[in-house]
């Protein structure tokens, strides 16, 4: 997808149909931050963050509580817009288009940049309707084969085989791990490019968490995954590169995950990941 | 400092590895002494005491496995545990080589090759191991490179010593007296070549320890291969 096309996709309210070209496996930068500052009122949550996030890779963001990692994640799809006192300065672009430009439609942006939250939060609807919801509110329901889209999303979330015979059952009847995969299916149904995950396994048991980790490994074939996690071993297991935020919202180090966990440059990162502070 | 129990376990591992190395070096020095003085009683003690080194090795291996499994060390801590895991294997092998030297002491019945200073070569290799372990204890990167250089000198000494033995064998072939004498000569030649080879291997293990120490301190694998 060219930068021009991507820019247009954020601005237009028209719904684009059909899948994007996934044969292109170049790891171009999809999200770029330059000197990004985020404030909640007078308090600075993100301080001068610059980083390039490549597409079709898993980027993990780790750091102690209150370091701004979730704020950074929510800045990417402008979820912070809903917080009145939140103010963003600097540049945060998606395919070269600053997502905070006035002509960017946040709803169109979130279509491209989906999100999965810490606690599974399926709607009190059927499994089918949970997944179809996003397509319906985007007006896609008339344009695509909804049954096919729901099945594709559920297969993509590795949930289809477990729910194909009970699509009319409530999403709330599923186990915690299944609910989270349902939320992932809901997130990928509108065919986003980027999936933001904010501690997606912290409320799950190890087996359910393991399934989500396996799923992330599959998702990255088609999507770009940016995951905030408190579980450093999880970051080490599943990510291609890791960003370490420390107190004050500063991005201290961003490198290949193997480098971060074997030989980080910054002593503060070494101290944090080895548990000497934090 | 957070994770105090974990930090204590790391420090304990370092102390225990150093304790194992002290025991191994002591055994190696005694083996060289036994070889030099033909003290078969001392040699016997080294052979029967090898199980202590083996047990230490197994205990330390378990310590490393538990640290990896339960504490999941990363970065410098991970390199320390990984290096220690490898180093204890080298130490255990050096212990085995000390046993070999003790065995040769028991087998030797004659003085031959007085021109080969086995004690000097042996002392060089023990000092290499001790220096390597000192580097491990103090994160001394410069020392790791010095050990690699010393190993080249030891290799040269061993090569020269082997040549002396082989030359002696070739000369003996031309002046063979009887079968009994020939057998004795071959035994002596074999034993001396094995002694030289084993000491050269002690030096190689010292280099391995230095290489792992360099990796541990600086994530540098220059000396590993």
Interface residues (C-beta under 8 A of the other chain):
Chain A: X232 X233 X236 X260 X261 X262 X263 X264 X269 X270 X273 X274 X275 X276 X277 X278
Chain B: X1 X2 X3 X6 X7 X72 X73 X74 X75 X76 X77 X78 X79 X219
